Each structure stands twice: as C-alpha cells, then as structure tokens.
C-alpha cells in the first residue's frame, strides 16, 4: 500500500521457510487449534545457519575463536542443542541458564558466565564446571578468588569499561584493571586470567574494532605479569535488518504521529534497517585497520589471541515468528482496532516505550472486505496493551478466527517480558522439523 495521510506499509524481510509456513493453507490453523492461543514458531535450522556463518567468518579471517550464544535473547530450549552439535558455546547469567545449557549438551568449558555482581552459587557452579567467568568489579574478583581457593580454580575474563561509554555501570576502569591484575597474580592458582571482555551499546563497527585493540594491549600487559591472557571477547551487539532500506528510509523521513492510534508519539525506534549485519558485521570488525598497521584480524593472529563473541539477536535473526489469534475487529473513524488473544508483553519492544514496526501478516490472506488500516491491541483490560499502535494496512478486515503472524520475533521480542497477567497461559513454543513439515510443541511429544 502506498503512503497515505493515515498509514504506511512496512513489509518485513522474511526467509523462505517463514513464507512457506505463512502461506500454507492449513498449517498455522492446525497449530492454532492444537495450542488454543498465541504461539511462537521456532526454526532451529535457521539458527544453525546463522551460527555457521559466524564461525566461518572467523575461519576465513584467519582468527582462532569461539561463538557463544547469548541465551538471554530467547528462552526456548531448542537453540542450545544446536550450539552443542556445532561446537559453539553459550553465554549465561544465572544458575538456571547455566543448568539449562548443560542439560542441552553444552560442556561447562564452553560456557561463559556474564552479568553484574554474580551470586556465590553461580560462581561456585561455574568453577566446578570449568566455565569462564567475566569479572565486572574488584569486589566480585575478591569473591571469585575466594571460591577459587575453596572449590576449584576459576577461569576469568576481566571486563573492561567501554571507551565510548564511560558512564556505563559495567566494567573495570584502567586503574581497576591494574589492581585486578595485581590481585590475580597474588591469587596464584585460584584464578586463571584467560583475557579480557567488553560489551558495547549500539551497532557500530569502529568502536568495536578500537576496543578490541585496547583489549589486546591489556592482554600483552597481563602476559608480562605471567598471566596467560590469550582471549578477548568482543561481546554482542551484532545488527539485524528487519526491513528493506527504502521502506525504513521513507518511514524515518516522513514519520508522523497520525500513523498511530490516538496520535501516539515515540522518542526512539530500533534501527529496523542496518548494514552490515550479523556475520558480515563481524567481517567488517575483523578487517578494520588499526593505527599501528594491520587489521584487527591480523593483530589477533600475530599475538596468538582467540577472539570470542556473544551474539544473541544476530543468531536468532529470522529464526522465529509469533502468531496471535484474532478475537475481534471494530471500526474507529477511518481505521479499525483489532483485538488478539495474547498480550503485548510478547512483543517486547512495546514495553521499552517504543514500537515493533514490521507489518504483521494476516492469515489467511484471502477473505471478504476492502483494504483497511488497523492498530492491534492485546486481550487485557489495559489501554496501553497495544501490539501495534501503528495503523497497519491490511488487504481486508481481520476477523475472529484469523491469525496475525508477527515476523522475526525470536531475538529479544517473543519472550523477554512475557508474563501470566490475567492468569493467561504463556504462548506455546512450536518447533518446526527442519527435515519436513512436522512440528512439535516444545516439551511435548511430536505432533502432526
């Protein structure tokens, strides 16, 4: 649909597997009848493809390293076995996440424990399982050393304060790094300093390349003190593109509040088109030139340093979508209001004061009625329970019994803020069989 005074179309980028499922005349309807409510559709095969793209980029770049899946990006159980089969690691930040990763087949030595001020229970379990622990503060380091002396030596990375965000609550300052190294030397075998880590906000290549060079310098300093320091984690923050560039450009340049229910305004949106993304962004980091000559990749290779990374959204890019049954539709002036079974808490962007902008897909596509634009509300009693404040262009009015599929929600959208508000059940998780049309509800026997 062309741009009008009241609406704009933002068709989502979607992979072939998602389009096939959404165009199937019966599959989504069968699943909806089986689960009786909203559900997430998950495709482990796409996750594995993304994972292989990252690992292949390390190999072709001549860099030794490992990819750790940022587990917080999605709670579904189907991703971890893919990591185990591919020899990848998992980034965890709690005891349940660590236990789930072990249960999914990932070895303790392939787990990275991150987060601020980790509990003694978490560090103790990480030590026993030979996980690597990213240490965020000096007092945390003291607790880690104590556990290393009493339970088992702890593998650690020292987390650096971002150079481009000195106000961050995470990481060690330069003075704190110097003190941390002194304490690690004094701790002897209680800790093994494997290197340094950092996490940056935003999705820019240059700051990551610069911070990687800084971390390599810290590795050199640690080695001079007799510490192994042979790894650097560059964290996550690898971009994903949800929309094509012309659609995103048109939206940002001509954005107006009249496109949204009740004239809703926003202070920010996720950048729904970006470039480079995923493994291509990693390639740009690796090939970034350094002031002293060479590139990030050549400097890692020259110094014998492993490059670790912790993508979440980028591994889940196009690996899942979320489906809501339509409960009803009513007109309000020149647009309509759709109400669905489910809550906007299953589209997490709405709960960060923003909007998930890609158009949902109406299933089935055909039906009676003329084109209409409509916002989409959840089934709670709250005015602000809106899945889409934006007036979405539909080819016909959605009606009771239809489905709305929100695309590409696996990364940080579908379950980050889900809750059983109103005592409603959480959306079911439907895992597609990569080898055929079969599917199963996660945690249950194979269906269909």
Secondary structure as UniProt FT lines:
FT   HELIX           16..23
FT   HELIX           27..35
FT   STRAND          39..42
FT   HELIX           44..60
FT   TURN            61..62
FT   STRAND          65..70
FT   HELIX           71..73
FT   HELIX           78..86
FT   STRAND          89..92
FT   HELIX           95..103
FT   TURN            104..105
FT   HELIX           108..110
FT   STRAND          111..113
FT   HELIX           120..128
FT   TURN            129..130
FT   STRAND          132..135
FT   HELIX           138..150
FT   STRAND          154..160
FT   TURN            163..164
FT   TURN            166..167
FT   HELIX           174..187
FT   HELIX           188..190
FT   STRAND          191..197
FT   HELIX           205..224
FT   TURN            225..226
FT   STRAND          231..233
FT   HELIX           245..254
FT   HELIX           257..259
FT   HELIX           261..263
FT   HELIX           278..286
FT   TURN            291..292
FT   HELIX           296..303
FT   STRAND          306..309
FT   HELIX           313..316
FT   TURN            317..318
FT   STRAND          320..332
FT   TURN            333..334
FT   STRAND          335..340
FT   HELIX           344..346
FT   HELIX           348..352
FT   STRAND          361..363
FT   STRAND          372..377
FT   TURN            383..384
FT   STRAND          386..394
FT   TURN            400..401
FT   STRAND          403..406
FT   TURN            410..413
FT   HELIX           421..423
FT   STRAND          428..432
FT   TURN            434..435
FT   STRAND          439..441
FT   TURN            442..443
FT   STRAND          446..447
//
